[in-house]
Amino acid sequence: MSTSIADTAAQLKADLLAAGFGADDRKNLTLLAHSMGGLVSRWLIEREGGHALVDHLVMCGTPNEGSPFGK
């Protein structure tokens, strides 16, 4: 909970690359993410170049518009 979304997304990218996922890997990767995991996955795709790794993202209960509980 104390790690930022940006740092978690960077770690996710590193883990995916270490697992053999890449732009030309001929693999299909679908992420199914819940809540904060959706924010991390979205950050990965939009800001960390994850669009080259991830083919589909399914978000369930992700607070894309923010959440009043964050305050």
Secondary structure as UniProt FT lines:
FT   HELIX           5..18
FT   TURN            19..20
FT   TURN            23..24
FT   STRAND          30..34
FT   HELIX           36..47
FT   HELIX           50..52
FT   STRAND          56..60
FT   TURN            64..65
FT   HELIX           68..70
//
